[in-house]
Amino acid sequence: MVSKIIVEQHLLKYIAELIVATRSNRFLYLGASPRASISILKASKAFAAMAGRDFVTPEDIKRAVTPVLHHRVIVTPEREMEGVTSKQIINQIIETVEIPR
């Protein structure tokens, strides 16, 4: 069922841009790998299926990003000492990366 969920090209680009944003974020020592994008895609499709849809929305992707990435990225030691978590940084990335149209 999940394999039949439709993902538009601009949403695939959005997932890729989110991954790239983790690699260029100055608060992350280590960003997400390209394989993380596959996990985000699969989770997004699952969220769409659970919602009874046959297509992925940007909200499905946003919902998938934090649970998929928070353990795949490493916060810089400086930010970690300040109490900043990977989830906070990922949420900031989600807010700043625009959804391609």
Backbone bond lengths (Angstrom), bond angles and torsions (degrees), N, CA, C in turn:
res aa  C-N    CA-C-N  psi(-1)  N-CA   C-N-CA  omega(-1)  CA-C   N-CA-C  phi
1 M - - - 1.451 - - 1.533 111.14 -
2 V 1.324 117.40 -47.70 1.466 120.58 -178.35 1.527 110.80 -64.17
3 S 1.323 117.21 -32.84 1.466 120.13 -179.13 1.527 112.27 -64.28
4 K 1.323 117.73 -19.71 1.463 121.59 -179.34 1.526 113.14 -93.02
5 I 1.319 116.91 0.32 1.464 120.87 179.04 1.526 108.67 -71.26
6 I 1.322 116.40 133.54 1.464 122.98 -177.27 1.528 110.21 -87.48
7 V 1.346 114.65 135.12 1.467 120.79 175.22 1.523 107.07 -126.65
8 E 1.314 116.59 117.56 1.462 120.61 -179.52 1.526 110.30 -70.36
9 Q 1.321 115.29 152.59 1.462 122.14 -176.04 1.530 112.41 -56.10
10 H 1.329 117.48 -41.01 1.464 118.87 -178.02 1.527 111.52 -66.13
11 L 1.327 117.84 -25.31 1.465 120.17 177.22 1.525 111.20 -78.28
12 L 1.325 117.19 -30.99 1.464 120.05 172.79 1.524 109.84 -64.18
13 K 1.325 115.46 -39.80 1.467 120.27 177.12 1.531 110.17 -64.02
14 Y 1.309 117.06 -39.48 1.466 121.99 178.17 1.529 110.71 -60.15
15 I 1.317 117.26 -44.58 1.465 120.84 177.90 1.527 109.83 -60.50
16 A 1.325 116.77 -45.01 1.467 120.71 179.54 1.524 111.28 -61.75
17 E 1.325 116.81 -40.60 1.465 120.38 179.81 1.525 111.76 -66.96
18 L 1.316 117.34 -34.72 1.464 120.23 175.87 1.526 110.46 -63.78
19 I 1.320 117.06 -42.53 1.465 121.21 179.00 1.524 110.31 -64.05
20 V 1.327 116.88 -46.29 1.465 120.92 178.76 1.528 110.37 -59.68
21 A 1.315 116.94 -38.76 1.468 120.80 -179.89 1.525 111.79 -62.82
22 T 1.321 117.96 -30.22 1.472 118.93 177.14 1.520 110.57 -70.85
23 R 1.317 117.13 -30.13 1.463 120.30 -178.21 1.522 112.73 -79.29
24 S 1.319 116.39 -22.79 1.466 119.37 -179.00 1.527 112.45 -103.66
25 N 1.323 117.10 4.60 1.463 120.62 -178.57 1.522 110.12 -79.14
26 R 1.310 117.33 126.03 1.469 121.27 -175.82 1.519 113.06 -70.77
27 F 1.314 117.98 -13.91 1.461 120.94 179.16 1.526 112.64 -91.56
28 L 1.319 116.46 -4.52 1.463 120.62 178.29 1.522 109.62 -109.50
29 Y 1.313 115.27 126.27 1.464 121.35 176.18 1.525 109.45 -72.25
30 L 1.332 115.53 -37.63 1.455 121.47 179.78 1.519 109.16 -136.21
31 G 1.331 116.01 124.16 1.460 120.76 178.42 1.519 111.64 -89.16
32 A 1.309 115.66 -177.54 1.466 121.84 -177.52 1.527 111.12 -77.58
33 S 1.313 115.29 150.69 1.463 121.28 178.11 1.529 109.73 -85.86
34 P 1.331 116.66 164.80 1.468 119.06 176.89 1.531 113.00 -58.02
35 R 1.325 117.31 -30.18 1.464 119.59 178.63 1.522 112.09 -63.48
36 A 1.322 116.64 -26.45 1.466 119.57 178.11 1.526 110.53 -61.70
37 S 1.331 116.46 -31.58 1.472 119.21 179.34 1.527 110.97 -64.11
38 I 1.317 116.78 -33.83 1.469 120.37 177.46 1.524 110.12 -65.63
39 S 1.326 116.18 -40.98 1.470 119.99 178.65 1.523 111.43 -66.16
40 I 1.333 116.86 -39.24 1.467 120.21 177.21 1.527 109.68 -63.24
41 L 1.317 116.38 -42.60 1.463 120.89 179.07 1.528 110.94 -60.63
42 K 1.319 116.73 -47.26 1.466 120.36 -179.59 1.527 111.53 -63.62
43 A 1.331 116.72 -43.20 1.467 119.94 179.50 1.524 110.77 -65.67
44 S 1.325 117.30 -39.07 1.468 121.38 178.48 1.522 111.06 -62.27
45 K 1.322 115.72 -42.19 1.467 119.93 177.37 1.527 110.80 -63.42
46 A 1.320 116.15 -39.40 1.468 119.90 178.90 1.523 110.74 -64.60
47 F 1.332 117.48 -42.33 1.468 120.51 177.91 1.530 110.63 -62.15
48 A 1.331 116.56 -41.14 1.471 120.02 178.10 1.529 110.29 -62.30
49 A 1.321 116.54 -44.28 1.466 120.47 179.97 1.527 110.97 -63.21
50 M 1.328 116.67 -41.73 1.469 119.78 179.15 1.524 111.79 -64.50
51 A 1.339 115.59 -27.09 1.464 120.06 178.14 1.533 111.30 -85.22
52 G 1.320 116.75 -0.25 1.460 120.44 178.27 1.516 114.03 80.98
53 R 1.330 117.28 19.57 1.462 121.04 -179.58 1.519 110.54 -106.98
54 D 1.326 116.25 157.22 1.462 120.26 175.82 1.526 111.11 -106.79
55 F 1.326 116.41 19.74 1.460 121.96 179.24 1.532 109.68 -146.20
56 V 1.326 115.26 151.88 1.465 122.24 179.35 1.520 109.53 -90.47
57 T 1.319 116.14 141.13 1.465 122.49 174.81 1.531 108.85 -110.62
58 P 1.329 116.99 163.54 1.463 119.09 174.47 1.534 112.20 -56.80
59 E 1.319 116.98 -33.97 1.470 120.09 179.25 1.525 111.71 -65.31
60 D 1.325 117.45 -34.39 1.470 120.49 175.70 1.526 109.98 -61.60
61 I 1.318 115.42 -42.72 1.464 120.43 -179.80 1.524 109.91 -65.71
62 K 1.324 116.77 -48.01 1.466 120.07 179.61 1.523 111.15 -58.17
63 R 1.310 115.81 -38.96 1.466 120.78 -179.98 1.534 111.22 -66.67
64 A 1.326 117.39 -30.96 1.463 121.68 -177.16 1.525 113.77 -83.53
65 V 1.318 117.36 -27.55 1.462 120.73 -169.90 1.530 113.43 -59.64
66 T 1.306 118.69 -53.19 1.465 120.28 -175.16 1.524 112.91 -61.89
67 P 1.331 119.64 -50.40 1.464 117.61 179.69 1.532 113.76 -63.15
68 V 1.321 116.47 -29.99 1.465 119.35 -179.74 1.526 111.35 -77.77
69 L 1.326 117.50 -38.78 1.462 120.16 -171.58 1.524 116.50 -95.26
70 H 1.314 119.06 -24.82 1.468 118.55 -167.94 1.526 113.56 -58.05
71 H 1.305 118.62 -28.01 1.463 120.22 178.25 1.532 112.28 -96.47
72 R 1.328 117.42 -1.32 1.467 121.29 -177.90 1.527 112.58 -100.27
73 V 1.305 117.17 -10.11 1.462 120.78 179.99 1.528 108.94 -113.19
74 I 1.337 115.34 157.03 1.464 120.25 179.85 1.522 108.57 -122.42
75 V 1.316 115.01 125.12 1.465 122.04 178.90 1.527 108.50 -74.31
76 T 1.341 116.98 144.79 1.463 119.43 176.97 1.529 109.38 -61.85
77 P 1.330 117.00 149.53 1.468 119.37 -179.48 1.532 112.82 -56.80
78 E 1.330 116.55 -37.54 1.468 119.98 -179.60 1.525 111.26 -61.45
79 R 1.317 115.97 -46.49 1.470 119.90 -179.59 1.521 111.09 -69.68
80 E 1.316 115.97 -35.88 1.462 119.52 178.89 1.529 110.51 -63.62
81 M 1.335 116.87 -39.44 1.471 120.58 178.03 1.524 111.24 -66.07
82 E 1.330 116.46 -26.07 1.467 121.01 177.80 1.527 111.66 -83.21
83 G 1.321 116.43 -2.53 1.459 120.32 178.32 1.515 115.04 89.59
84 V 1.329 116.68 8.89 1.461 120.45 179.53 1.529 108.36 -76.74
85 T 1.318 116.41 134.33 1.465 120.79 -179.21 1.526 111.12 -105.28
86 S 1.312 114.95 162.25 1.465 119.60 177.39 1.527 110.70 -62.33
87 K 1.318 116.85 -35.36 1.469 119.87 179.25 1.526 111.12 -62.68
88 Q 1.328 117.29 -39.47 1.466 120.31 179.04 1.522 110.86 -64.21
89 I 1.321 116.09 -43.24 1.462 119.93 -179.36 1.528 110.43 -66.84
90 I 1.313 116.97 -42.21 1.469 120.49 178.63 1.523 110.59 -62.56
91 N 1.315 117.32 -41.97 1.469 119.94 177.80 1.520 111.23 -62.12
92 Q 1.332 116.46 -37.16 1.464 120.48 176.89 1.537 110.02 -64.69
93 I 1.319 116.73 -41.52 1.464 120.95 178.43 1.529 110.09 -62.67
94 I 1.324 116.82 -44.10 1.473 120.79 178.79 1.527 110.49 -57.98
95 E 1.330 116.47 -39.74 1.467 120.66 -178.80 1.520 112.68 -70.82
96 T 1.338 117.70 -28.01 1.463 120.01 -173.88 1.527 114.49 -96.07
97 V 1.325 117.51 -26.42 1.472 119.47 -179.47 1.527 108.66 -79.80
98 E 1.323 114.70 122.17 1.465 119.56 -179.21 1.523 111.02 -77.56
99 I 1.307 114.96 146.85 1.459 120.66 176.26 1.528 107.48 -79.45
100 P 1.333 117.95 119.54 1.469 119.41 178.47 1.529 110.96 -62.57
101 R 1.289 116.70 144.37 1.476 121.72 179.93 1.508 110.38 -109.37
